Amino acid sequence: MTFMQNDFYDSAERLFGEVCTPAAIRQIEGGADTAGLWSQLSSVGFADALLPDSANGAALTLTEVWPMLFSMGRHALPLPYAQTLLARAWLQQAHATTCAQAKVLAQGLPEGPITFAPFRVAAGSAGVQATSVSFGLTATWVLAQSDTQVWLLPTSQAQRTLSGGYGSLDADLSWSTDVAKASLLGEFKQPQFRELLALSLAVLIAGAADHVFEMTLGWANQREQFGKPIGRFQALQQQISEVAEQVFGARMAAEMACRSAAWQPAPALTALAKAQTSQAVARIVAVAHAVHGAIGVTHEFDLQLYTRRLNEWARAGGGSGYWSGILGQQVLGAKSSALDFVRTELFAEPAV
């Protein structure tokens, strides 16, 4: 973690470590109000990190905020804080460049956590329905898109139905036609939120995987069997080494996707990051629980707070297979060889 030790990361680790404790996560998963946690998180101004100076933001780039997003994953924040940073940047740009409907953003950017719904959104005579919205239970707003229509929808006016397993924060949401009409931002020809959701989830996975690996390594060095720590047994060392590779690969893929001089991620790197991080989850979770034994799945032990979220984030916003397919389409559609695509699109080398 030494390469990530900077002021942003250190500040984020202190803040999230203080306010997003395992006890706080359990309370929110149990239905507790999130207003207090959001107030503590938003008070430091991270939510406006990607906004320009003209919008009273910090004017940071995606590269610069990457350590903060990574830290959010490490602490399994039960709010869509990473998504909110990207959503506020998108809203600011959309309002400034495309004149999104003024009545929706008349009072400026909305307050509260924002999540994305780029998939499985349907609009019709009954209103707008969004299925399996990531963080749908704890978001205040949902940026949703169906075909060319984009809405900023308040969850306070939605019918919510749980759509995940135990402790899940995902939800099915539906809004009436009146709410949908009042929340319409405008028409956008291209998908707006697919990559933004994928990037935010990829970085959260990388952070949570890093924390799970720390817990697993610590437990292996602490738990003794036959008079010595179980981490000294060769079979476990091999599995833990494999997990270390998966965790580092996920971290590097997520960091690469955040290499941007602006707030927008590169599509190819985003696809790579979500594919890589999602595919790594199954093995990381399996080994972590194998090392911890039966205690790892118990409600009282903290490990399950992070592994459940890892499994949820791996599926949300498209899994490894989906994003591998997207990346493959980009390679096949490129007017260059596969090698040149990797050099220019993934490693930002100049074209020759």
Secondary structure, 3 states (H helix, E strand, C coil): CHHHCCHHHHHHHHHHHHHCCHHHHHHHHCCCCCHHHHHHHHCCCHHHCCCCHHHCCCCCCHHHHHHHHHHHHHCCCCCCHHHHHHHHHHHHHHHHHCCCCCCCCCCCCCCCCEEEECCCEEEECCEEEEEEECCCCCCCEEEEEECCEEEEEEHHHCEEEECCCCCCCCEEEEECHHHHHHHEEEECCCCCCHHHHHHHHHHHHHHHHHHHHHHHHHHHHHCEECCEEHHHCHHHHHHHHHHHHHHHHHHHHHHHHCCCCCCCCCHHHHHHHHHHHHHHHHHHHHHHHHHHHHHHHCCCCCHHHHHHHHHHHHHCCCCHHHHHHHHHHHHHHCCCCHHHHHHHHHCCCCCC
